[in-house]
Amino acid sequence: MPQTNHELKTRKAYVAGQFYPGNPVELKKELEKLFSGCTSEIIPGPVLAIISPHAGYVYSAGIATESFKQINRDQKFDNIFLIGSSHHVSFDGASVYTQGNFETPLGIVPVNISLAEKLVKDFSFFNSRTDAQFHEHSLEVQLPFLQYWLKKPFCIVPIVLGTQSVSTCRKIAGALKDHFNGANLFIISTDFSHYPNYQDAQVTDRKTANAILTNNPDRLLRTLESNYEADIPGLATSLCGWTSVLTLMFMTGNMPGVTYRLIDYKNSGDAGTAGDRSRVVGYCSIAVYPPRSLRQPQNQEPGHYHITDTDRADLLKIARESIRKYIISGIKPETDETTLSPILLEPAGAFVSLYRKGNLRGCVGRFNPEIPLYEVVKDMAISSATQDCRFENVEIDELSEIKIEISVLTRLKRIGSIQEIVLGKNGILIKKGPNSGTYLPQVATKTGWKLEEFLGHCSRDKAGIGWDGWKNAEIYTYEAIIISEK
């Protein structure tokens, strides 16, 4: 790492022994326990940034660990940008530490002083004032996680924002955006709601997190204003590091395909005997992924999707509510996108199948749409209940007996040989001229058909081109994530 010629002044650990153990053996032991106790699913693929809390470890370290564990610990980063909002001083701009390195009980963390000095030299809104750095805990508490988790050496660029100006955050984002390139990692330090009661914190933090997940800076600002106007008892702020998060979102807001994902949430009221539920602080773990990383994880073919249990529950709820409301009123219900994960906002094909007493009651789907997955599910659910010409429309009094099955589809892949078809795994689409027909992957499993039966039935019964029509037709395969009501 390049260094300047001036004498280094190490930024000593300020909150060791307060926010986290000051003894290196105890600290390492606690980190080992934290990382081994992570319960969130690891999303495959690279991470561009994480949002991590900065409270005392007894309260927030579990959530922070969920953020850090999303990072590939074997990856070598050019730089790690640490960005936090000042708790002690206010000024219009941001402090970049240029004086030396950082220190924690686990050792020295090198600072890329050359890059830090360049930022101060090139941009008037960056400065090298140390009063924003020496007593600031928001960056310091992140360092032990990095020291324990990353296997490769790394250096940091410590940035503390003193501004409360939206326009200054936009300028800072502009100055850093070239570094937001996958070779560097960004760590945004913030807690969420401060001092409402436990239940109010959960509601408020969910709204704030959902706004962040939209990757829309204006949505975040509107949500923070709405939280303030709600006059929630005890609420001092709904996002203490809002300027840091906003800066991140100004970098990502115009980058198509960048995806924010909520990893975990708790508040200080969840900290066992240490947690006072009448006055809490909220903590969120959020990770930011590059374009298509959720749809194309490592060792996975293009067009796959990572759908969590929460996503599955949301889709089933959307499908059932859409059918119910449309049958009653003829109106398709509105859905608040801020309550949905980013994957449900991405375009994806889907079929919705309805079953009553084990028998098919309707099934309609759509391939390769340009509207969000949740909208496709909504439309296909209504169509399955009211537009499948094989069945009478679903009546409201039978809806309680209807079971819903959603098949989220991967992209179509044209095949050159039927030997590429794996029964039970692949659905097929047979197309010849204006005629086409499809069977979902689960059809082969339910019927027990062999390959040529699967093709023949689809060709004759679905595409209408005869039993052997598939032999001179285009054949496409796809896979499906099956989401069913129990």
N, C-alpha and C positions, 0 to 999 in steps of 0.2 A: 504494500500500500504506500502511495506517495506521501511524503511528509514535508513540511516546510522547515526552515532553518531555525525558527524561533523556539525558545525553551518551552517544553510541554508542561502543561498544568493539568494534572489528572483531576477529573471531576469525581470526587470521592462519593461513596455510597452514603446517602443522607438518611434514608428511612429503613436501612437494614437494622433488624432488632426491633422495629416498630411494625412496619407493614409485612415484613417477612423475616424469617430467622436470620440472625446475623452470624451464626456459626456455620461455616461451610459444610460441615458434616451433616448437621441437622437440616440445612437447606437442601442439600442434595437428596437426603433421605425423604424429605417431604415431596420434592419434585418427582422422585421415582414413584412414590405412592400415588401422586396426582395423575401422572401419565398412565400408570397401569390401571387406574380406576376409571378412565374415560369410557363412556357408554355410547357416545354418538357415533353413527356410522361414518366411516372415512370415505369421502367422495373421491373417486379416482381422478387423476389428472392434476395439472399444475395449478397453483394458487398465485394470484397476482397481489392480493392484499388480504389482511384480516382486520377485523374490528374486535378489540379485546378490552375488558374492564381493567381498572387500575386501583381497586380498593385493597384493603388489607387482605392477605391471602386467606385468612380464616373465613372471609365472606365471599370473595370473588375468584379465588385461584382455580376452583373447579371449572368455572365457566371459561376462564382464560385458557386453561389447559386444552379444552375442547377446540378452541381456535387454533392454538399452536400445533395440535396434533394433525390438523388438516394439511400442514406443510410437509412436503417431502423432505425428510430429514437428511437424505443423501444428496440433495441438490446443492450446488455451489452457486451462491448469489454474488453478483458483482458488488452490490451494496444493499444494505437494509435501511430503508428510510423509516425512522421513528417519528411520528407526528402526534403531538398532544397539545391541548389548549392550556394556557397558563392558569394556575390557581392562585397566583400571588401578585403578579404585576400586569398592568394593562398598557398596551401601546399599539399603535397602528402598524402592524407588520408581524414579522416572525423572527425569533432568535435562532441562529444556527451555531452550534458550539464549534468553535474553531481553535480553542486553546490547547486541546490535548485529547486524551482518551477518557473513557468512563471506567469505573471500577465497581465491582460488587464482591461479596464474600467468595464468589467462585472465580475471581481473577479479573484481569484487565480485558476490556472490550475495546478494540481499536476503533478510532474515528477516522473516516476518510477526510483528513484535514484539507487536502488539496481541493477536493470537491466542495467541501463546506466553505472554504475561502472564496472559491469561484462564484458560488451562489451569492455571497455577500457583495462581491465585487461587481457582479453583472446586474443585480437587481436592487433597486433602492428600498424595496419593502422588506428585504432581508437585512439583519444586523447581527453583530456578534456579542451583544450584551450578555453578560454572564449572570446577572441577577435573575433572569428568567430561567436559568438552567440549574444553578447550584442547589436550590431548595425544592425543585419541582419533582414530585414523585411519579407523575403520570408516565414518563419515559423509563425511569429507573426500574420500576417494578416489572417491566416487560423483559428486562435483560436476562434474569436468571432462567426464564423459560427458554430463551434462545440458546444460552450457554449449555443448558442441559440437553436440549432436543437436537440441535443441529450437529451433524458429524463433521462438516467441513468448516474450515476457518471462515470468518466473516468480519466485515467492518460495517459500521453504522454511520448514518447521517442524522444527528439528533436535531429536530426542529420543534420549537415551542412557539405556538401562536399566541400573540398578545392581543390580536385584533378582535373586534366585535363587528367588523364590517363585511358585508356580503361581497362587495366589490373587491375588497382586498383578498378575500379567500379565492375569488375567481382569478385574480392576478397570480397568487401563489400557485394555484393549480396550473396555470399556463406556464409558469416557470419550471414546474416539476414534471409536466406531462411527457416530455421526451424521455424521461427516466422511467416512466410507467410502461415498460416494454417487455416484461417477463424475465429479463435478466436480473432485475432488481426486485426486492420484496418490500411492500409497504405495510407498516403496522400502525394502525390508527387506534389511539388510546382514548377510551371514553367510558364512563358509566352512563346509565340511563336515568330514570326518575329519581329524584331526591326528596325523601321525607313524606310522601303520602302514606296511607295505610297499605297493608298487604294487597287487598283486593283492588284498590284504585291503582296501585303500581302495576299490577298485572294487565289491567285494561289499557292504561296509558302507554306502557312499554310496548304492548302489542301494536298499538297504532303507530308509534314511532318506528318500531322495527319494520313494519309493513311498508311505511313510507320510504325507508332506506332501501328495501328490497326492490322497489320499482326502478331504482337507478335514475330517479328524476329529482334533481335538486329543488325545483320549485315545489314539488309535492312534499318534500321534507320540510321546507320553510312554512308551507301552509299548515302542515300537521303540527309543527311546534307552536305556531300561532293559535291554532285551534285548542291545543292542550292548555295553553296559557289562558285563553278566554273561557275555558270550562270552569275556572275558579275551583279547582280540586283542593280540598283541605290539605294543608301541609306541603303542597307541591311547590318547591323552590325552582326547579328546572326539570324538564323532561329529557334533557340530553346535555350533560355538562360540557362535553367536548364537541358541541354542535359545529363549531367553526372547523374543527379538524375533519369531521365526517363530511361536512359540506365541501371542503377542499377536495377530498377524495372523490366525491360525486361530481364535482366540476371536471375532474380528470376523466371520469368514466362515462359521463352522461351522453357524450357524443361518439362513443365507441360502440358500434353495433355489435350485439351478441354478447357483450360483457354481462355476466350474471352474478347477482348477489344471492346468497343463500343463508338462511338462518340455521345455525348449527344447534344452539341450545340457549336456554334462558332460565334464570333464577333471579331472586332478589335476596337481600340480606335477611329477610324473614325466614328463609330456608336454611339458615346456618345453625340448625339445632338449637342448643341452649343459648348460643350467642346471638340469636336472631330475635329482635323485638319487632313484632308484626304490626305494631301501631305506628311505626315510623321507619320506613325501609328505603333502601337504595336498590335500583334495578341494574342487572348485568346481562348483556347479550353477547353471544359469540356469533359472529357473522364472517363468512369467507367470500371472497370475490374471485371469480373464475374467468378465464379468457373466453372468447367466442367459441361456442360449440363444445366446451369442455364437459358440460353435463351430458351432452348427447353423444359425445365421443370420448369416453374415458380411455385410460390406458388399456391395451390388450382387448379392445372391444371394437367391433365393426361399426362403420358409420351408420347413423340412423337409430341407434339405441337410446333409451331414455332411463334416467335414474329417477324413480318415483318412490317417494317415501310413504310410510303408512298414513301420515297426515294428508299427503296429496291424494291417496286412494280414498280416504274418508271424505275429503272435500268433493271429489268427482262424483262419488255415489250420492252424496247429499244434493249436489247440483242437478244430477239426473232425475232424482226422485221429485225434488221440488219443482223442476221444470215441467214434468209430466202432470203433477197435481194441479199446478196453477193453470196450465194450458187447458186441461180438461174442464176445469171450473169456469175459467174466464175467457179462454181463447187468446190469452196474452202470455208472451214469453217473459219470465221474470228477469229483473236486473240482478247483476252480481257485482259486489264491491271487489274490484280487482286488488285493492290494497290488502285484502285478507288472504290472498292466494300466494303460493310460492312462485318464483320466476319460471319454473319448468311448466307450470300450467298456463303461463302466458305466452309460451312459444307455440308456433304452428305445429300441429301433428294430426295425423289421420286417426280415426277411431270408429269402431262399430259399437252400438248399444243393442244388446239382446235382452228381451223380456221373457220370463218364464212364469207360467202359472201351473202349479201342481206338477212341476217337472217337465211340462210340455212347452214348446216354443210358442210365444204369444206375439212376437214381433221382433224384427231385426233389420236395422238400417245402418249403413255406415258410409264413410267418405274417406277417400285416399288423398294425400298430398294437398291439404287445404292451405290457404294463406291467412287463416284466422286462428286465434289462440285455441289450444287444446280444450280449455274449459268451455269455449263457445261451441266447438264441434260436438262435444259431449251433450251440451244443452240442446242443440239442434237435432242431433241424432236420437236423443231420448224422446223428444216430442214426435219426431217422424216415426219412430218404432211403435209408438202408442197410437198414432192417428193416420199414418200414411203407408203402412205396409199393406199392399193390396191383397195379400194372402189371408188377412185377418180382419175381423170387425174392429172398430175403434175400441180401445180400452175404456171401460166405464169407471166412474169414480168409486162405485161400491166394490169393485174387484181390485182396486189398486193395492189394498192391504195384503192381497194374496200374491201380488206380482213380485218376483225377485229380479233384480237388475244385475246384468253382467256387462262390464265395459271392457272392450279390447282396444288398447292403445297400440297403434300400428307403427312399425318401423317403415322406412322408405322402401318403395318397390325396387326389386332387383331383377332384371331380365336374365334368364338362364339359357344356356345353350344345350343342356342335357337334363332330362328328368331325373337322372341319378343325383343331381344336386339337391333334390327335394328330400327333406328329412321329415317323415310323417310324425305328426304331433308337435313338431317344432315350427315348421313352415306352413303358412297359409299360401294359397295360390290364387292368381288372377289370370284367367285365360281370355285372350282378346283376339278377335278375328274380324277385321272390318269394323262395322258399327256395333257388333255384338261383343259382349263381355260378360263374364261371370266369375264369382269368387267364392271360395270356402275359407273360413277362418281355420287356424291351426287345430283348434280343439275339435273340429268336425271329424277329422280322421281318428282321433282318440275315442270319441263317443260312438262312432259307427263301427270301428274295427276294420274299416276298409283297407285293402292293400293299395299299393301305389296306383296301379292302373285303374282300379275302381274309383279311387279318389279323383283321378283325372277324368275318367269317363263320366261319372255323375256330374261333376262340375261342368264339363263340356256340354253334355246333353241337357241337364236339368236347370243349370244356371245361365250358361251362355247361349243355349239354344242352337248349337251348331253340330249336334249329333254326337254319338258316343265316341267316335274316333276323330272328332273335329279338332281335338287338341294336337293331333300329330302334325298339322300344318298351320298351327296358330302360334301367336306370341304367348309365352308363358312367363309370368313374373312370380317371384316369391317374396314373402315378407314374414316378419315375426310379430308376435303380439304379447303385450303384457296384460294378463287377465286380472281384472279387478271385479270381485263378486261380492254380493251381499250374502251373509251366512244364512 
